[in-house]
Amino acid sequence: MELLSMALAAILINNVVLTQFLGICPFLGVSKSAKSAVGMGLAVIFVIFGASLLTFALYKLVLVPFGIEYMQLISFILVIAAFVQFTEMFIKKYSASLYKSLGIYLPLITTNCVVLFVAQDNITQNYNLIETIVNSISVPAGFMLVLVLFSCLRERLDSADTTSSWKGNPVALVVAALMALAFSGLAGIV
Amino acid sequence: MPSIIVAILLFVGLGAIFAIGFYLNQKTPKPEGCENLLADCEGCRLATCPHHPHHKEGEKENA
């Protein structure tokens, strides 16, 4: 039950995009169409899950035993960057269809700060392995939910009658603020 | 082993893994039909990102 409430809180209440303003770059850049938003969302879930497990293992098995916790940030960045490279290479080689739908978004994820945030959050919150797994799936799931919802809204906004100075990112940011307000109304459910 | 040595070895090791991964990834050919895939990205303020539209504008100018 605690894990379920933790997952719900990460997806709906403490959504990384709407409450912490992380991952704004892909949120604005790749939310033009619902199809690309789904592709980006799935790629983010996969990378965050894999990178979080690797960084969790690195922290518990290397950094803590040797007393070099101060290396956490730089080593996590390198692990995430290397993981993305190997994932892209593996997909390129073994699954053309998967590469066609996800591959193009993988290099973008290296610069997505949500990946580093989740890896760091798992350590600072002192989560165990199960909690780390739940957190590493639910946080990017929340990112994907907001990204897909926002892309659907933006598709409608493109055909909306807005003044030229408001078209594009200005009106999208106003809509994002309204979305954040709407999501804050869910705060009492967990 | 002194912790500073472990820290240096860790940094060099992870850096080497990243460099090898980057090199191998660049050498791996893209699957058929995926050679000219472009991200449907409008661009943010991160101008160094390879998907930023201003790179495409630069390519057009050079062509």
gemmi code that builds the backbone of each chain (N, CA, C; Angstrom):
import gemmi

chains = {
    "A": [
        ("MET", (0.833, -1.211, 0.000), (0.000, 0.000, 0.000), (0.868, 1.263, 0.000)),
        ("GLU", (1.955, 1.184, 0.776), (2.861, 2.328, 0.857), (3.522, 2.583, -0.495)),
        ("LEU", (3.841, 1.464, -1.186), (4.476, 1.593, -2.501), (3.506, 2.192, -3.514)),
        ("LEU", (2.230, 1.783, -3.392), (1.210, 2.307, -4.315), (1.022, 3.812, -4.114)),
        ("SER", (0.962, 4.219, -2.845), (0.793, 5.660, -2.592), (2.031, 6.438, -3.023)),
        ("MET", (3.191, 5.786, -2.900), (4.431, 6.427, -3.351), (4.408, 6.626, -4.868)),
        ("ALA", (3.919, 5.602, -5.572), (3.844, 5.682, -7.035), (2.832, 6.738, -7.461)),
        ("LEU", (1.665, 6.735, -6.814), (0.632, 7.716, -7.165), (1.109, 9.143, -6.895)),
        ("ALA", (1.811, 9.301, -5.774), (2.327, 10.634, -5.437), (3.333, 11.102, -6.491)),
        ("ALA", (4.191, 10.180, -6.942), (5.208, 10.563, -7.936), (4.567, 10.895, -9.280)),
        ("ILE", (3.489, 10.177, -9.616), (2.864, 10.400, -10.934), (1.996, 11.656, -10.923)),
        ("LEU", (1.154, 11.785, -9.900), (0.135, 12.833, -9.945), (0.449, 14.071, -9.098)),
        ("ILE", (0.958, 13.861, -7.896), (1.069, 14.991, -6.970), (2.431, 15.679, -7.055)),
        ("ASN", (3.497, 14.892, -6.953), (4.841, 15.491, -7.043), (5.399, 15.317, -8.447)),
        ("ASN", (4.576, 15.552, -9.431), (5.013, 15.374, -10.818), (6.254, 16.234, -11.098)),
        ("VAL", (7.284, 15.593, -11.655), (8.565, 16.317, -11.822), (8.445, 17.537, -12.724)),
        ("VAL", (7.599, 17.451, -13.726), (7.499, 18.585, -14.663), (6.710, 19.729, -14.032)),
        ("LEU", (5.585, 19.394, -13.411), (4.671, 20.441, -12.958), (5.004, 21.008, -11.580)),
        ("THR", (5.707, 20.244, -10.743), (6.021, 20.772, -9.410), (7.502, 21.116, -9.245)),
        ("GLN", (8.379, 20.412, -9.950), (9.814, 20.684, -9.785), (10.416, 21.371, -11.016)),
        ("PHE", (9.617, 21.486, -12.081), (10.064, 22.160, -13.319), (11.314, 21.512, -13.915)),
        ("LEU", (11.372, 20.176, -13.818), (12.481, 19.447, -14.437), (11.996, 18.877, -15.765)),
        ("GLY", (12.898, 18.696, -16.710), (12.538, 18.123, -18.011), (11.697, 19.057, -18.858)),
        ("ILE", (11.857, 20.354, -18.630), (11.065, 21.329, -19.393), (11.479, 21.341, -20.867)),
        ("CYS", (12.764, 21.047, -21.128), (13.263, 21.075, -22.512), (12.487, 20.099, -23.413)),
        ("PRO", (12.445, 18.790, -23.086), (11.622, 17.906, -23.937), (10.126, 18.183, -23.795)),
        ("PHE", (9.722, 18.699, -22.628), (8.301, 19.000, -22.403), (7.798, 20.024, -23.422)),
        ("LEU", (8.624, 21.021, -23.719), (8.235, 22.021, -24.716), (8.649, 21.609, -26.122)),
        ("GLY", (9.806, 20.946, -26.223), (10.347, 20.626, -27.543), (9.673, 19.474, -28.248)),
        ("VAL", (9.319, 18.412, -27.491), (8.802, 17.191, -28.123), (7.313, 17.001, -27.840)),
        ("SER", (6.614, 18.069, -27.561), (5.181, 17.917, -27.285), (4.344, 18.448, -28.443)),
        ("LYS", (4.938, 18.486, -29.623), (4.212, 19.030, -30.769), (3.138, 18.060, -31.256)),
        ("SER", (3.454, 16.751, -31.193), (2.463, 15.755, -31.603), (2.410, 14.635, -30.572)),
        ("ALA", (1.235, 14.013, -30.455), (1.044, 12.964, -29.455), (1.943, 11.763, -29.750)),
        ("LYS", (2.173, 11.476, -31.027), (2.979, 10.318, -31.401), (4.422, 10.467, -30.899)),
        ("SER", (5.015, 11.632, -31.126), (6.391, 11.831, -30.660), (6.447, 11.899, -29.141)),
        ("ALA", (5.376, 12.387, -28.506), (5.344, 12.451, -27.040), (5.339, 11.043, -26.446)),
        ("VAL", (4.585, 10.123, -27.063), (4.557, 8.737, -26.574), (5.935, 8.101, -26.752)),
        ("GLY", (6.569, 8.313, -27.911), (7.909, 7.770, -28.155), (8.910, 8.273, -27.142)),
        ("MET", (8.897, 9.581, -26.906), (9.819, 10.179, -25.944), (9.534, 9.663, -24.530)),
        ("GLY", (8.262, 9.551, -24.188), (7.877, 9.086, -22.848), (8.364, 7.673, -22.587)),
        ("LEU", (8.179, 6.779, -23.570), (8.618, 5.392, -23.404), (10.142, 5.313, -23.277)),
        ("ALA", (10.835, 6.091, -24.098), (12.300, 6.091, -24.032), (12.783, 6.606, -22.670)),
        ("VAL", (12.096, 7.619, -22.138), (12.479, 8.166, -20.826), (12.260, 7.131, -19.720)),
        ("ILE", (11.128, 6.420, -19.778), (10.862, 5.389, -18.763), (11.975, 4.338, -18.778)),
        ("PHE", (12.317, 3.871, -19.985), (13.340, 2.824, -20.096), (14.696, 3.315, -19.579)),
        ("VAL", (15.107, 4.494, -19.996), (16.434, 5.002, -19.607), (16.491, 5.289, -18.108)),
        ("ILE", (15.443, 5.886, -17.560), (15.472, 6.209, -16.126), (15.497, 4.934, -15.295)),
        ("PHE", (14.712, 3.954, -15.696), (14.681, 2.690, -14.949), (16.071, 2.040, -14.960)),
        ("GLY", (16.661, 1.903, -16.145), (17.978, 1.274, -16.254), (19.061, 2.066, -15.545)),
        ("ALA", (19.080, 3.374, -15.772), (20.126, 4.218, -15.176), (19.999, 4.257, -13.648)),
        ("SER", (18.762, 4.246, -13.137), (18.575, 4.290, -11.681), (19.086, 3.021, -11.017)),
        ("LEU", (18.831, 1.876, -11.648), (19.326, 0.619, -11.071), (20.859, 0.594, -11.074)),
        ("LEU", (21.445, 1.053, -12.173), (22.913, 1.062, -12.265), (23.528, 2.009, -11.231)),
        ("THR", (22.952, 3.202, -11.109), (23.521, 4.177, -10.172), (23.303, 3.729, -8.716)),
        ("PHE", (22.158, 3.074, -8.461), (21.883, 2.550, -7.112), (22.948, 1.517, -6.747)),
        ("ALA", (23.222, 0.593, -7.692), (24.227, -0.446, -7.447), (25.608, 0.173, -7.266)),
        ("LEU", (25.931, 1.149, -8.094), (27.241, 1.813, -8.007), (27.413, 2.480, -6.644)),
        ("TYR", (26.355, 3.141, -6.176), (26.442, 3.851, -4.898), (26.629, 2.876, -3.736)),
        ("LYS", (25.787, 1.825, -3.739), (25.825, 0.888, -2.605), (27.061, -0.014, -2.620)),
        ("LEU", (27.531, -0.381, -3.807), (28.620, -1.364, -3.894), (30.014, -0.748, -4.034)),
        ("VAL", (30.086, 0.496, -4.499), (31.411, 1.107, -4.704), (31.584, 2.381, -3.878)),
        ("LEU", (30.688, 3.346, -4.041), (30.902, 4.659, -3.417), (30.863, 4.589, -1.890)),
        ("VAL", (29.879, 3.885, -1.322), (29.763, 3.808, 0.142), (30.894, 2.966, 0.750)),
        ("PRO", (31.164, 1.751, 0.248), (32.244, 0.950, 0.857), (33.604, 1.642, 0.847)),
        ("PHE", (33.897, 2.420, -0.203), (35.193, 3.083, -0.283), (35.174, 4.510, 0.291)),
        ("GLY", (34.017, 4.935, 0.768), (33.918, 6.273, 1.383), (34.114, 7.412, 0.404)),
        ("ILE", (33.674, 7.224, -0.834), (33.853, 8.303, -1.835), (32.485, 8.773, -2.345)),
        ("GLU", (31.596, 9.032, -1.396), (30.248, 9.482, -1.775), (30.278, 10.826, -2.520)),
        ("TYR", (31.369, 11.599, -2.311), (31.468, 12.894, -2.999), (31.575, 12.736, -4.521)),
        ("MET", (31.845, 11.505, -4.985), (31.933, 11.238, -6.426), (30.562, 10.956, -7.039)),
        ("GLN", (29.525, 11.058, -6.210), (28.171, 10.664, -6.638), (27.737, 11.380, -7.920)),
        ("LEU", (27.837, 12.699, -7.932), (27.304, 13.461, -9.063), (28.028, 13.138, -10.371)),
        ("ILE", (29.344, 13.233, -10.358), (30.110, 13.030, -11.593), (29.989, 11.583, -12.086)),
        ("SER", (29.988, 10.622, -11.134), (29.898, 9.224, -11.570), (28.503, 8.919, -12.109)),
        ("PHE", (27.458, 9.522, -11.527), (26.093, 9.291, -12.024), (25.933, 9.855, -13.440)),
        ("ILE", (26.516, 11.041, -13.670), (26.426, 11.639, -15.014), (27.085, 10.728, -16.044)),
        ("LEU", (28.268, 10.202, -15.690), (28.980, 9.320, -16.620), (28.223, 8.016, -16.851)),
        ("VAL", (27.636, 7.464, -15.786), (26.869, 6.215, -15.924), (25.672, 6.438, -16.853)),
        ("ILE", (24.956, 7.552, -16.654), (23.773, 7.833, -17.489), (24.187, 8.015, -18.947)),
        ("ALA", (25.250, 8.790, -19.180), (25.699, 9.033, -20.562), (26.132, 7.737, -21.229)),
        ("ALA", (26.890, 6.898, -20.499), (27.351, 5.627, -21.066), (26.172, 4.689, -21.311)),
        ("PHE", (25.224, 4.665, -20.376), (24.055, 3.781, -20.526), (23.252, 4.141, -21.773)),
        ("VAL", (23.091, 5.433, -21.999), (22.345, 5.870, -23.190), (23.072, 5.452, -24.468)),
        ("GLN", (24.406, 5.586, -24.471), (25.180, 5.192, -25.668), (25.010, 3.699, -25.962)),
        ("PHE", (25.153, 2.869, -24.927), (25.053, 1.425, -25.137), (23.634, 1.009, -25.511)),
        ("THR", (22.647, 1.664, -24.913), (21.253, 1.351, -25.245), (20.971, 1.675, -26.704)),
        ("GLU", (21.431, 2.846, -27.141), (21.205, 3.246, -28.534), (21.882, 2.264, -29.492)),
        ("MET", (23.110, 1.874, -29.139), (23.849, 0.939, -29.995), (23.134, -0.408, -30.083)),
        ("PHE", (22.659, -0.895, -28.931), (21.960, -2.181, -28.881), (20.681, -2.130, -29.731)),
        ("ILE", (19.919, -1.054, -29.587), (18.665, -0.932, -30.350), (18.964, -0.823, -31.845)),
        ("LYS", (20.006, -0.063, -32.187), (20.399, 0.080, -33.598), (20.674, -1.270, -34.226)),
        ("LYS", (21.366, -2.114, -33.457), (21.843, -3.379, -33.999), (20.741, -4.437, -34.049)),
        ("TYR", (19.879, -4.483, -33.046), (18.972, -5.626, -32.929), (17.502, -5.320, -33.208)),
        ("SER", (17.101, -4.075, -33.222), (15.679, -3.822, -33.462), (15.477, -2.542, -34.272)),
        ("ALA", (15.335, -2.733, -35.576), (15.156, -1.569, -36.454), (13.851, -0.842, -36.154)),
        ("SER", (12.786, -1.626, -35.868), (11.484, -0.994, -35.630), (11.504, -0.166, -34.345)),
        ("LEU", (12.164, -0.713, -33.318), (12.262, 0.025, -32.048), (13.119, 1.282, -32.230)),
        ("TYR", (14.170, 1.146, -33.044), (15.036, 2.306, -33.293), (14.265, 3.400, -34.023)),
        ("LYS", (13.401, 2.951, -34.929), (12.616, 3.919, -35.708), (11.693, 4.729, -34.794)),
        ("SER", (11.127, 4.063, -33.762), (10.182, 4.779, -32.906), (10.847, 5.452, -31.700)),
        ("LEU", (11.909, 4.852, -31.137), (12.504, 5.409, -29.921), (13.899, 5.988, -30.117)),
        ("GLY", (14.639, 5.413, -31.087), (16.067, 5.716, -31.203), (16.389, 7.188, -31.320)),
        ("ILE", (15.573, 7.916, -32.035), (15.849, 9.326, -32.268), (15.772, 10.142, -30.972)),
        ("TYR", (15.035, 9.647, -29.990), (14.864, 10.390, -28.738), (15.938, 10.076, -27.700)),
        ("LEU", (16.684, 8.975, -27.919), (17.663, 8.572, -26.906), (18.748, 9.632, -26.661)),
        ("PRO", (19.355, 10.223, -27.717), (20.362, 11.254, -27.431), (19.789, 12.459, -26.690)),
        ("LEU", (18.516, 12.753, -26.910), (17.880, 13.880, -26.203), (17.805, 13.612, -24.703)),
        ("ILE", (17.683, 12.315, -24.353), (17.480, 11.968, -22.944), (18.739, 12.199, -22.120)),
        ("THR", (19.906, 12.135, -22.767), (21.160, 12.364, -22.029), (21.123, 13.724, -21.345)),
        ("THR", (20.472, 14.684, -21.996), (20.437, 16.031, -21.432), (19.174, 16.276, -20.600)),
        ("ASN", (18.377, 15.228, -20.396), (17.152, 15.394, -19.610), (17.495, 15.297, -18.124)),
        ("CYS", (17.293, 16.394, -17.401), (17.718, 16.420, -16.008), (16.872, 15.523, -15.111)),
        ("VAL", (15.711, 15.046, -15.597), (14.888, 14.147, -14.784), (15.659, 12.861, -14.492)),
        ("VAL", (16.472, 12.411, -15.450), (17.214, 11.161, -15.276), (18.165, 11.290, -14.084)),
        ("LEU", (18.902, 12.389, -14.049), (19.839, 12.610, -12.941), (19.083, 12.844, -11.635)),
        ("PHE", (17.954, 13.541, -11.717), (17.163, 13.808, -10.508), (16.703, 12.502, -9.853)),
        ("VAL", (16.186, 11.569, -10.664), (15.682, 10.308, -10.093), (16.835, 9.516, -9.472)),
        ("ALA", (17.968, 9.468, -10.173), (19.129, 8.736, -9.640), (19.573, 9.337, -8.307)),
        ("GLN", (19.611, 10.658, -8.217), (20.021, 11.333, -6.977), (18.956, 11.180, -5.890)),
        ("ASP", (17.689, 11.271, -6.302), (16.572, 11.206, -5.353), (16.537, 9.850, -4.649)),
        ("ASN", (16.800, 8.775, -5.404), (16.802, 7.434, -4.811), (17.823, 7.335, -3.680)),
        ("ILE", (18.927, 8.044, -3.829), (19.981, 7.994, -2.807), (19.645, 8.917, -1.636)),
        ("THR", (19.236, 10.162, -1.940), (18.991, 11.121, -0.848), (17.781, 10.730, 0.011)),
        ("GLN", (16.793, 10.063, -0.618), (15.620, 9.620, 0.154), (15.898, 8.299, 0.883)),
        ("ASN", (17.086, 7.744, 0.660), (17.507, 6.491, 1.292), (16.550, 5.329, 0.985)),
        ("TYR", (16.137, 5.230, -0.274), (15.233, 4.163, -0.687), (15.968, 2.830, -0.736)),
        ("ASN", (15.217, 1.732, -0.436), (15.791, 0.403, -0.653), (15.567, 0.009, -2.125)),
        ("LEU", (15.930, -1.225, -2.478), (15.884, -1.606, -3.901), (14.457, -1.566, -4.461)),
        ("ILE", (13.490, -2.086, -3.682), (12.100, -2.123, -4.174), (11.567, -0.700, -4.364)),
        ("GLU", (11.828, 0.138, -3.367), (11.371, 1.537, -3.466), (12.046, 2.249, -4.637)),
        ("THR", (13.325, 1.913, -4.863), (14.043, 2.511, -5.998), (13.386, 2.117, -7.313)),
        ("ILE", (13.022, 0.837, -7.425), (12.377, 0.362, -8.660), (11.040, 1.084, -8.874)),
        ("VAL", (10.247, 1.171, -7.800), (8.934, 1.830, -7.917), (9.106, 3.301, -8.290)),
        ("ASN", (10.026, 3.966, -7.619), (10.262, 5.391, -7.895), (10.780, 5.602, -9.323)),
        ("SER", (11.640, 4.677, -9.777), (12.254, 4.823, -11.099), (11.275, 4.544, -12.238)),
        ("ILE", (10.155, 3.904, -11.928), (9.127, 3.703, -12.962), (8.061, 4.795, -12.859)),
        ("SER", (7.669, 5.143, -11.628), (6.544, 6.063, -11.479), (6.906, 7.518, -11.822)),
        ("VAL", (8.112, 7.946, -11.506), (8.480, 9.336, -11.850), (8.465, 9.552, -13.369)),
        ("PRO", (9.156, 8.679, -14.165), (9.063, 8.882, -15.627), (7.668, 8.621, -16.182)),
        ("ALA", (6.880, 7.766, -15.498), (5.497, 7.553, -15.946), (4.701, 8.845, -15.798)),
        ("GLY", (4.954, 9.575, -14.703), (4.325, 10.883, -14.512), (4.770, 11.868, -15.569)),
        ("PHE", (6.056, 11.801, -15.918), (6.589, 12.664, -16.981), (5.885, 12.366, -18.299)),
        ("MET", (5.723, 11.062, -18.587), (5.079, 10.664, -19.848), (3.607, 11.084, -19.869)),
        ("LEU", (2.929, 10.914, -18.737), (1.511, 11.300, -18.659), (1.327, 12.780, -18.990)),
        ("VAL", (2.137, 13.611, -18.349), (2.017, 15.063, -18.571), (2.411, 15.425, -19.997)),
        ("LEU", (3.459, 14.751, -20.511), (3.926, 15.047, -21.872), (2.845, 14.709, -22.907)),
        ("VAL", (2.202, 13.545, -22.730), (1.173, 13.130, -23.699), (-0.057, 14.040, -23.594)),
        ("LEU", (-0.477, 14.344, -22.358), (-1.626, 15.250, -22.173), (-1.339, 16.614, -22.796)),
        ("PHE", (-0.123, 17.093, -22.557), (0.260, 18.415, -23.057), (0.326, 18.421, -24.589)),
        ("SER", (0.804, 17.304, -25.176), (0.892, 17.243, -26.645), (-0.512, 17.266, -27.261)),
        ("CYS", (-1.473, 16.601, -26.596), (-2.854, 16.629, -27.105), (-3.411, 18.060, -27.049)),
        ("LEU", (-3.090, 18.756, -25.948), (-3.546, 20.145, -25.831), (-2.893, 21.026, -26.890)),
        ("ARG", (-1.614, 20.780, -27.152), (-0.905, 21.623, -28.134), (-1.423, 21.395, -29.551)),
        ("GLU", (-1.840, 20.153, -29.833), (-2.420, 19.894, -31.156), (-3.687, 20.720, -31.341)),
        ("ARG", (-4.449, 20.853, -30.250), (-5.654, 21.694, -30.311), (-5.280, 23.172, -30.392)),
        ("LEU", (-4.219, 23.544, -29.670), (-3.799, 24.962, -29.646), (-3.358, 25.458, -31.021)),
        ("ASP", (-2.775, 24.529, -31.807), (-2.303, 24.930, -33.144), (-3.435, 25.481, -34.001)),
        ("SER", (-4.625, 24.918, -33.811), (-5.746, 25.380, -34.619), (-6.586, 26.443, -33.904)),
        ("ALA", (-6.148, 26.807, -32.685), (-6.907, 27.818, -31.930), (-6.608, 29.215, -32.473)),
        ("ASP", (-7.570, 30.103, -32.270), (-7.437, 31.463, -32.791), (-6.743, 32.336, -31.743)),
        ("THR", (-5.398, 32.313, -31.736), (-4.644, 33.144, -30.791), (-3.891, 34.228, -31.572)),
        ("THR", (-3.587, 35.311, -30.898), (-2.849, 36.383, -31.596), (-1.432, 35.902, -31.907)),
        ("SER", (-0.810, 36.507, -32.905), (0.484, 36.007, -33.387), (1.565, 36.035, -32.298)),
        ("SER", (1.513, 37.044, -31.422), (2.537, 37.137, -30.374), (2.377, 36.029, -29.319)),
        ("TRP", (1.210, 35.412, -29.260), (0.961, 34.359, -28.276), (1.171, 32.959, -28.851)),
        ("LYS", (1.293, 32.861, -30.148), (1.390, 31.538, -30.775), (2.689, 30.834, -30.371)),
        ("GLY", (2.638, 29.507, -30.307), (3.835, 28.721, -29.997), (4.065, 28.597, -28.501)),
        ("ASN", (5.322, 28.852, -28.072), (5.685, 28.627, -26.677), (4.949, 29.516, -25.660)),
        ("PRO", (4.662, 30.819, -25.940), (3.978, 31.619, -24.916), (2.648, 31.016, -24.460)),
        ("VAL", (1.789, 30.680, -25.403), (0.490, 30.113, -25.016), (0.671, 28.713, -24.439)),
        ("ALA", (1.694, 27.987, -24.907), (1.952, 26.643, -24.367), (2.346, 26.731, -22.894)),
        ("LEU", (3.126, 27.761, -22.544), (3.544, 27.909, -21.142), (2.365, 28.299, -20.247)),
        ("VAL", (1.442, 29.101, -20.786), (0.237, 29.449, -20.009), (-0.591, 28.188, -19.759)),
        ("VAL", (-0.714, 27.358, -20.801), (-1.464, 26.096, -20.653), (-0.767, 25.176, -19.648)),
        ("ALA", (0.571, 25.157, -19.694), (1.320, 24.324, -18.740), (1.066, 24.787, -17.308)),
        ("ALA", (0.982, 26.108, -17.108), (0.701, 26.641, -15.772), (-0.689, 26.222, -15.306)),
        ("LEU", (-1.655, 26.246, -16.237), (-3.022, 25.821, -15.881), (-3.049, 24.320, -15.553)),
        ("MET", (-2.245, 23.559, -16.289), (-2.153, 22.124, -15.998), (-1.580, 21.880, -14.606)),
        ("ALA", (-0.551, 22.673, -14.255), (0.055, 22.536, -12.930), (-0.965, 22.857, -11.839)),
        ("LEU", (-1.786, 23.864, -12.087), (-2.847, 24.218, -11.125), (-3.845, 23.068, -10.989)),
        ("ALA", (-4.219, 22.494, -12.142), (-5.188, 21.388, -12.126), (-4.633, 20.180, -11.363)),
        ("PHE", (-3.355, 19.889, -11.596), (-2.743, 18.739, -10.911), (-2.592, 18.994, -9.411)),
        ("SER", (-2.409, 20.277, -9.020), (-2.265, 20.559, -7.586), (-3.560, 20.247, -6.843)),
        ("GLY", (-4.680, 20.195, -7.579), (-5.952, 19.826, -6.962), (-6.030, 18.363, -6.556)),
        ("LEU", (-5.090, 17.558, -7.051), (-5.073, 16.132, -6.708), (-4.294, 15.854, -5.426)),
        ("ALA", (-3.777, 16.911, -4.804), (-2.871, 16.754, -3.657), (-3.464, 15.939, -2.498)),
        ("GLY", (-4.762, 15.962, -2.335), (-5.342, 15.283, -1.178), (-5.613, 13.803, -1.342)),
        ("ILE", (-5.394, 13.244, -2.536), (-5.822, 11.864, -2.756), (-4.912, 10.825, -2.087)),
        ("VAL", (-3.675, 11.173, -1.800), (-2.776, 10.204, -1.151), (-2.441, 10.700, 0.259)),
    ],
    "B": [
        ("MET", (43.434, 0.305, 0.068), (43.735, 1.280, -1.005), (43.169, 2.652, -0.608)),
        ("PRO", (43.985, 3.722, -0.739), (43.469, 5.058, -0.368), (42.254, 5.431, -1.214)),
        ("SER", (41.308, 6.121, -0.570), (40.048, 6.421, -1.269), (40.247, 7.330, -2.480)),
        ("ILE", (41.274, 8.196, -2.414), (41.499, 9.111, -3.545), (41.894, 8.335, -4.799)),
        ("ILE", (42.648, 7.238, -4.600), (43.058, 6.406, -5.749), (41.811, 5.742, -6.356)),
        ("VAL", (40.937, 5.244, -5.467), (39.698, 4.612, -5.944), (38.857, 5.617, -6.720)),
        ("ALA", (38.785, 6.854, -6.189), (37.989, 7.891, -6.859), (38.534, 8.173, -8.257)),
        ("ILE", (39.875, 8.273, -8.360), (40.484, 8.547, -9.677), (40.242, 7.374, -10.622)),
        ("LEU", (40.433, 6.154, -10.110), (40.218, 4.965, -10.946), (38.764, 4.892, -11.416)),
        ("LEU", (37.843, 5.225, -10.503), (36.418, 5.197, -10.852), (36.118, 6.204, -11.960)),
        ("PHE", (36.648, 7.414, -11.799), (36.414, 8.461, -12.797), (36.986, 8.053, -14.159)),
        ("VAL", (38.220, 7.570, -14.151), (38.864, 7.171, -15.412), (38.114, 5.988, -16.033)),
        ("GLY", (37.743, 5.026, -15.183), (37.033, 3.833, -15.680), (35.700, 4.186, -16.307)),
        ("LEU", (34.908, 4.999, -15.613), (33.593, 5.378, -16.159), (33.741, 6.230, -17.415)),
        ("GLY", (34.754, 7.116, -17.401), (35.018, 7.931, -18.588), (35.397, 7.062, -19.770)),
        ("ALA", (36.220, 6.043, -19.514), (36.634, 5.131, -20.586), (35.439, 4.344, -21.119)),
        ("ILE", (34.567, 3.885, -20.209), (33.369, 3.138, -20.650), (32.501, 4.023, -21.539)),
        ("PHE", (32.339, 5.289, -21.127), (31.540, 6.212, -21.941), (32.190, 6.423, -23.315)),
        ("ALA", (33.527, 6.632, -23.314), (34.229, 6.885, -24.584), (34.106, 5.676, -25.511)),
        ("ILE", (34.265, 4.466, -24.950), (34.149, 3.247, -25.769), (32.722, 3.120, -26.318)),
        ("GLY", (31.752, 3.368, -25.435), (30.341, 3.296, -25.859), (30.040, 4.293, -26.968)),
        ("PHE", (30.563, 5.506, -26.817), (30.342, 6.547, -27.829), (30.956, 6.137, -29.169)),
        ("TYR", (32.203, 5.628, -29.095), (32.908, 5.219, -30.322), (32.160, 4.075, -31.013)),
        ("LEU", (31.785, 3.060, -30.238), (31.087, 1.908, -30.830), (29.723, 2.315, -31.390)),
        ("ASN", (29.060, 3.219, -30.670), (27.743, 3.684, -31.136), (27.861, 4.428, -32.468)),
        ("GLN", (28.919, 5.245, -32.588), (29.119, 5.974, -33.844), (29.438, 5.025, -34.999)),
        ("LYS", (30.147, 3.928, -34.670), (30.554, 2.979, -35.709), (29.420, 2.056, -36.134)),
        ("THR", (28.433, 1.863, -35.247), (27.327, 0.954, -35.574), (26.427, 1.596, -36.629)),
        ("PRO", (26.259, 0.923, -37.762), (25.410, 1.532, -38.802), (23.942, 1.570, -38.387)),
        ("LYS", (23.239, 2.603, -38.865), (21.813, 2.710, -38.556), (21.038, 1.688, -39.383)),
        ("PRO", (19.915, 1.168, -38.868), (19.133, 0.203, -39.646), (18.599, 0.824, -40.932)),
        ("GLU", (18.286, -0.042, -41.869), (17.767, 0.441, -43.163), (16.491, 1.257, -42.976)),
        ("GLY", (16.430, 2.373, -43.654), (15.244, 3.225, -43.569), (15.293, 4.210, -42.418)),
        ("CYS", (16.322, 4.132, -41.588), (16.413, 5.037, -40.429), (17.569, 6.025, -40.567)),
        ("GLU", (18.138, 6.123, -41.784), (19.334, 6.952, -41.968), (19.047, 8.443, -41.755)),
        ("ASN", (17.863, 8.871, -42.145), (17.566, 10.305, -42.073), (16.428, 10.626, -41.118)),
        ("LEU", (16.396, 9.923, -39.990), (15.335, 10.195, -39.010), (15.598, 11.538, -38.341)),
        ("LEU", (14.541, 12.309, -38.186), (14.678, 13.603, -37.516), (13.695, 13.670, -36.357)),
        ("ALA", (14.170, 14.156, -35.217), (13.274, 14.309, -34.063), (12.290, 15.437, -34.339)),
        ("ASP", (11.046, 15.207, -33.957), (10.017, 16.219, -34.161), (10.104, 17.210, -32.997)),
        ("CYS", (11.205, 17.976, -32.998), (11.482, 18.856, -31.861), (11.507, 20.315, -32.317)),
        ("GLU", (10.787, 21.147, -31.604), (10.746, 22.568, -31.956), (11.952, 23.319, -31.432)),
        ("GLY", (12.617, 22.703, -30.462), (13.808, 23.322, -29.905), (13.542, 24.092, -28.635)),
        ("CYS", (14.491, 23.975, -27.703), (14.399, 24.743, -26.460), (15.601, 25.687, -26.445)),
        ("ARG", (16.053, 26.079, -25.295), (17.178, 27.018, -25.229), (18.537, 26.317, -25.260)),
        ("LEU", (18.514, 24.971, -25.305), (19.765, 24.215, -25.325), (20.276, 24.142, -26.762)),
        ("ALA", (21.005, 25.177, -27.172), (21.413, 25.273, -28.574), (22.471, 24.251, -28.947)),
        ("THR", (23.154, 23.638, -27.957), (24.194, 22.653, -28.271), (23.604, 21.282, -28.595)),
        ("CYS", (22.322, 21.077, -28.321), (21.677, 19.790, -28.607), (21.681, 19.554, -30.119)),
        ("PRO", (22.075, 18.339, -30.554), (22.152, 18.092, -32.002), (20.802, 18.162, -32.713)),
        ("HIS", (19.706, 18.090, -31.945), (18.380, 18.140, -32.568), (17.819, 19.561, -32.668)),
        ("HIS", (18.564, 20.529, -32.144), (18.058, 21.899, -32.149), (17.876, 22.383, -33.595)),
        ("PRO", (16.736, 23.005, -33.912), (16.462, 23.404, -35.298), (17.536, 24.291, -35.918)),
        ("HIS", (18.293, 25.027, -35.105), (19.263, 25.957, -35.705), (20.396, 25.207, -36.421)),
        ("HIS", (20.634, 23.917, -36.054), (21.612, 23.104, -36.784), (21.109, 22.835, -38.203)),
        ("LYS", (19.795, 22.553, -38.298), (19.220, 22.279, -39.629), (19.307, 23.519, -40.524)),
        ("GLU", (19.071, 24.681, -39.902), (19.183, 25.938, -40.673), (20.614, 26.125, -41.166)),
        ("GLY", (21.597, 25.807, -40.302), (23.005, 25.931, -40.676), (23.359, 24.995, -41.824)),
        ("GLU", (22.799, 23.751, -41.781), (23.069, 22.791, -42.856), (22.523, 23.299, -44.185)),
        ("LYS", (21.326, 23.913, -44.117), (20.712, 24.439, -45.353), (21.573, 25.552, -45.948)),
        ("GLU", (22.099, 26.427, -45.035), (22.932, 27.542, -45.514), (24.220, 27.038, -46.160)),
        ("ASN", (24.802, 25.973, -45.558), (26.055, 25.434, -46.094), (25.845, 24.733, -47.437)),
        ("ALA", (24.634, 24.187, -47.645), (24.383, 23.395, -48.858), (24.258, 24.257, -50.121)),
    ],
}
model = gemmi.Model(1)
for chain_id, residues in chains.items():
    chain = gemmi.Chain(chain_id)
    for i, (resn, *xyz) in enumerate(residues, 1):
        res = gemmi.Residue()
        res.name, res.seqid = resn, gemmi.SeqId(i, " ")
        for name, pos in zip(("N", "CA", "C"), xyz):
            atom = gemmi.Atom()
            atom.name, atom.element = name, gemmi.Element(name[0])
            atom.pos, atom.b_iso = gemmi.Position(*pos), 0.0
            res.add_atom(atom)
        chain.add_residue(res)
    model.add_chain(chain)
structure = gemmi.Structure()
structure.add_model(model)
structure.setup_entities()
